[in-house]
Amino acid sequence: MGRGDRDEMRINGLIDKGCSMEGRLAFDGTVQINGTFSGDIISDGSLIIGPDAKVTGRIQVANIMIEGNVEGAIEAKNKIDLRKGCRLVADIVCPCLAIEDGAIFHGQCGMIRMASAKLAGDSDSAYQGENLADESADSLMM
């Protein structure tokens, strides 16, 4: 998702500012969260976390663009895009990570070549495909 991608995407779901949800969110296409969400988010689509959003939980999507606050764990099949002003406190797994100046990221990042990885936090999971995170996990610890 590039800089102009949000304008070009058709958003078919919205949790707007002032709204709060808890639970599990599954969707097709593109969803934008501008409010508060706590729980699991699972989709083969794209997720946009707006600048006023606060999201806590486990996220598994194809693409995610973050402008707001996210805490938890993220697995993206294609790309994680961190925009200026965002605050991400999470362990992430993705093949492509973009971080704009002014974005805050605290956590571990596992870069993989295949889009079929499992979250590092899964107790019964193992990466499918080449896992570069295992080789350098100790160097990522703070």
Sequence and secondary structure as in RCSB ss.txt:
>XXXX:A:sequence
MGRGDRDEMRINGLIDKGCSMEGRLAFDGTVQINGTFSGDIISDGSLIIGPDAKVTGRIQVANIMIEGNVEGAIE
AKNKIDLRKGCRLVADIVCPCLAIEDGAIFHGQCGMIRMASAKLAGDSDSAYQGENLADESADSLMM
>XXXX:A:secstr
  TTHHHHS EEEEE TT EEEEEEEESSEEEE SEEEEEEEESSEEEE TT EEEEEEEEEEEEESSEEEEEEE
EEEEEEE TT EEEEEEEES EEE TT EEES EEEBSSS    TT TT   SS BSHHHHHHHH  
